[in-house]
Amino acid sequence: MQTTFAADASSDRVRGPDAGAKPHQATPEARVGTSTLDLGLRIVEFLARQERPVTLGGIAQNLSASKPTVYRHLQTLVRHGFARRSGQSGSYQAGIKLLVLGEASRRGFDVVPSARDELTDLGKLTGQAASVAAIVDGELVVLDMVQGHSVVEFGTRPGTRLGLHASALGKIWLAFGRDADKAPCWHEPLKAWTSSTITDHAALKRAVALTKKRGYAVAPNETIIGINTIAAPVFNHRSELVAALGITGSVQFIEANPKPHLIKAVVEAAQRVSRNLRSGD
C-alpha cells in the first residue's frame, strides 16, 4: 500500500503594478470574451490537477459555473485534444495534448533534459523520490520528479509550487540564488505548514547561512510531518544558480541529520548536472 503526500505552496494573491487602481470599464463584448477564456483556462487547469476523471457536475460545482456552460467548453476542449471523455461514465480528464505541450514546455528549461538521467539514477541509488526545481515567475516550481522505490509516494508533480522558507529546495535558492536577499519571504510573514516550519526571520537567516556553508539543505518535517528532503545547488557555466536538485522521503530513511552517503549522492548528482550544463553551453 502506498501513502501519498502532496504539498503546493501556491500564492493566495497576485498583485501587479495596477493593484488598487480603478477597474477598467470594459465593454459587454470584452467582458464576455474575457470571462469565456477565463473559464476555459480554469477548466483546463482543473482537469490537469486531477488524478482521476471528474463528472460534468463535479467540474461545474468546483468552478462555480453552470453545467451547460461548462459542457460547451468541454466539447471545444475535447475537439482540440485538451480534454477527453472517459468511457461511458460521462466523466472528463486532461487530454493528451496537455501532456505533449507540457513536455515541450519543460524542454525549454535547459536543466530538465540535463538532469533527467541523474534524477533516475539518484532515485534508484537512494530509493527515494528525486526532483529538480527552479524559480519560475518569482515562485519555486518543481520542473521534474522521479518517484523512488519507497512505499511512500509523493503527490508533488512537475508544476507544484514550494515555499522558499519551508523546503530544502527553497533554502538552496535563498542561499545561492541571485537577488535572493530580495525574496518576499524576508519581509513577509512566514506561513507555518507544520509545527516545525521556520516562521522566524532570524532563524531562517541562520538556516540559510548554514546551507551556504555546507553546500546542501535539509527541511525535516517543515512542509509535511514525517518527511525530509536533502537538496543541493545546480550552477551554469557562469556559476549562476539555475536549479536545486534533491531527494525526498520519510524521516525514517532521510533523518534530520542525514547519513553521509545520502548527502554525498545528492551533492554529486547536482555537480554532474552542473557539468552537463557547462559542457552544453
C-alpha positions in Angstrom: 0.0 0.0 0.0 1.3 3.4 -0.9 0.8 6.6 1.1 0.6 9.8 -1.0 1.7 13.2 0.3 1.3 16.5 -1.6 2.4 20.0 -1.0 1.7 23.1 -3.0 2.7 26.4 -1.6 0.6 28.4 -4.1 0.3 32.1 -3.7 -3.0 33.3 -2.3 -2.9 36.6 -4.1 -1.2 38.3 -7.0 -0.6 42.0 -7.0 0.7 43.8 -10.0 1.6 47.4 -10.7 -2.1 48.3 -11.2 -3.2 46.9 -7.8 -5.5 49.3 -6.2 -6.2 51.2 -9.5 -9.7 52.0 -10.7 -11.1 49.0 -12.6 -11.2 49.4 -16.4 -14.8 49.7 -17.6 -14.8 47.0 -20.3 -17.5 46.8 -22.9 -20.0 44.0 -22.6 -18.4 42.2 -25.5 -15.0 42.4 -23.9 -16.3 41.2 -20.6 -18.0 38.2 -22.3 -14.8 37.3 -24.2 -12.6 37.6 -21.2 -14.9 35.5 -18.9 -15.2 32.9 -21.6 -11.5 32.5 -22.0 -11.0 32.6 -18.2 -13.5 29.8 -17.6 -11.9 27.7 -20.4 -8.5 28.1 -18.9 -9.8 27.3 -15.4 -11.3 24.0 -16.7 -8.0 23.1 -18.3 -6.1 23.8 -15.1 -8.6 21.9 -13.0 -8.5 18.8 -15.2 -4.7 18.8 -15.3 -4.6 18.7 -11.5 -7.0 15.7 -11.1 -5.7 12.2 -10.6 -8.9 10.6 -11.9 -11.8 11.6 -14.3 -14.4 14.1 -13.0 -18.0 14.3 -13.9 -19.5 17.3 -15.6 -21.4 18.1 -12.5 -18.3 17.9 -10.4 -16.4 20.3 -12.7 -19.2 22.8 -12.7 -19.6 22.7 -8.9 -15.8 23.1 -8.3 -15.7 26.1 -10.7 -19.0 27.6 -9.6 -20.3 27.6 -13.2 -23.4 26.2 -14.8 -23.4 22.7 -16.3 -24.5 23.9 -19.8 -21.7 26.4 -19.9 -19.1 24.0 -18.7 -20.3 21.4 -21.2 -19.9 23.7 -24.1 -16.3 24.5 -23.1 -15.6 20.8 -22.6 -16.8 20.0 -26.1 -14.3 22.5 -27.5 -11.5 21.2 -25.4 -12.2 17.6 -26.4 -12.3 18.6 -30.0 -8.8 20.1 -29.7 -7.3 17.4 -27.6 -7.1 19.4 -24.3 -9.6 17.1 -22.6 -11.0 13.7 -23.2 -14.2 11.9 -22.1 -13.7 8.8 -20.1 -15.6 5.8 -21.4 -19.4 5.8 -20.9 -19.3 7.4 -17.5 -19.6 10.9 -18.8 -16.5 12.0 -16.8 -13.7 14.1 -18.2 -9.9 14.2 -17.7 -7.0 16.0 -19.2 -6.3 15.3 -22.8 -3.1 14.0 -24.4 -2.3 17.5 -25.9 -1.7 18.8 -22.4 0.9 16.1 -21.8 2.6 16.9 -25.2 2.6 20.7 -24.6 3.7 20.3 -21.0 6.7 18.2 -22.1 7.5 20.6 -24.8 7.4 23.5 -22.4 9.6 21.7 -19.9 12.2 21.2 -22.6 12.5 25.0 -22.6 14.3 24.7 -19.3 17.8 23.5 -20.1 18.2 21.9 -16.7 15.4 19.3 -17.3 17.0 17.2 -20.0 20.4 17.6 -18.3 19.0 16.4 -15.0 16.6 13.6 -16.1 19.1 10.8 -16.2 20.6 12.0 -12.9 17.2 12.0 -11.2 16.5 8.5 -12.4 19.9 7.2 -11.2 19.5 9.1 -7.9 16.1 7.6 -7.3 17.5 4.1 -8.0 20.5 4.6 -5.8 18.7 6.0 -2.8 15.3 4.5 -3.2 13.8 8.0 -2.6 11.9 10.4 -4.9 14.2 12.7 -6.8 13.3 16.2 -8.1 14.6 19.3 -9.6 13.1 22.8 -9.1 13.7 26.3 -10.3 12.4 29.8 -9.9 9.6 30.5 -12.5 7.9 33.9 -12.4 9.1 34.5 -8.9 8.0 31.2 -7.4 9.9 27.9 -6.8 8.4 25.3 -9.1 9.1 21.6 -9.4 10.2 21.0 -13.0 10.7 17.3 -13.0 10.4 14.4 -10.5 11.1 10.7 -10.4 9.4 8.6 -7.8 11.6 6.3 -5.8 11.0 2.7 -4.6 9.7 3.7 -1.1 6.1 2.7 0.0 5.5 6.5 0.3 4.5 8.1 -3.0 4.6 11.9 -3.2 1.8 13.8 -4.8 4.3 16.5 -5.8 4.4 16.7 -9.5 6.0 19.0 -12.2 4.3 22.3 -11.7 4.0 22.1 -7.9 5.0 25.3 -6.2 7.1 25.1 -3.0 7.6 27.6 -0.2 11.1 29.1 -0.2 11.3 29.1 3.6 9.7 25.7 4.2 11.6 23.5 1.8 15.2 22.3 1.3 15.0 23.2 -2.4 13.9 26.7 -1.4 16.7 27.1 1.1 19.1 26.4 -1.7 17.7 29.3 -3.7 17.8 31.6 -0.7 21.5 30.6 -0.1 22.8 30.7 -3.6 20.3 32.4 -5.9 20.9 35.8 -7.4 19.0 38.6 -5.6 17.8 36.0 -3.1 18.1 38.7 -0.4 15.2 40.4 -2.1 12.9 37.4 -1.9 9.4 38.3 -0.5 9.9 35.8 2.4 12.4 38.1 4.0 9.9 40.8 4.6 6.6 38.9 4.7 5.1 36.7 7.4 6.3 33.1 7.1 3.5 30.6 6.7 3.6 27.7 9.2 3.0 24.5 7.2 3.7 22.4 10.3 4.8 23.0 13.8 8.4 22.6 12.6 8.2 25.2 9.8 10.6 28.1 10.2 8.5 31.1 10.9 11.1 33.4 12.4 13.2 35.5 10.0 16.3 35.3 12.2 16.0 31.5 12.3 15.6 31.4 8.6 18.7 33.6 8.1 20.7 31.1 10.3 19.3 28.1 8.3 20.3 29.8 5.0 23.7 30.6 6.3 24.3 27.0 7.3 23.1 25.9 3.9 25.6 28.1 2.2 28.4 26.9 4.5 27.9 23.2 3.9 26.6 23.2 0.4 23.3 21.4 0.9 20.0 21.9 2.7 17.5 19.8 4.7 14.0 20.5 5.9 12.8 17.8 8.2 9.1 18.0 9.0 8.9 21.6 7.7 6.4 21.1 4.9 4.9 17.8 5.8 5.3 16.0 9.2 7.4 12.8 8.8 9.0 13.9 5.5 12.5 15.3 4.9 14.5 16.5 1.8 18.2 16.8 1.0 18.9 19.4 -1.7 22.0 20.7 -3.4 22.6 23.6 -6.0 23.0 23.3 -9.7 25.0 26.0 -11.4 25.5 27.0 -15.1 28.8 28.0 -16.8 28.6 31.5 -15.3 28.4 30.0 -11.8 24.8 31.2 -11.5 22.2 29.0 -9.7 19.8 27.6 -12.2 18.1 24.8 -10.2 18.0 22.9 -6.9 18.1 19.1 -7.0 17.2 16.8 -4.2 15.7 13.6 -2.8 12.6 13.4 -0.6 11.5 10.7 1.7 10.3 9.6 5.1 12.4 10.8 8.1 12.8 7.1 8.8 15.2 7.0 5.8 16.2 10.6 5.4 16.9 11.7 9.0 17.1 15.2 10.3 20.9 14.7 10.2 21.1 12.6 7.0 23.5 9.8 6.6 26.7 10.9 4.8 26.2 8.6 1.8 22.8 10.2 1.0 24.2 13.7 1.2 27.1 12.7 -1.0 24.8 11.1 -3.6 22.7 14.3 -3.8 25.6 16.7 -3.9 27.5 14.7 -6.5 24.4 14.3 -8.7 23.9 18.1 -8.6 27.6 18.6 -9.5 27.2 16.3 -12.5 24.2 18.2 -13.8 26.2 21.4 -13.4 29.0 19.9 -15.5 26.4 18.8 -18.1 25.0 22.3 -18.4 28.5 23.8 -18.7 29.5 21.4 -21.4 26.3 22.1 -23.3 26.6 25.9 -23.2 
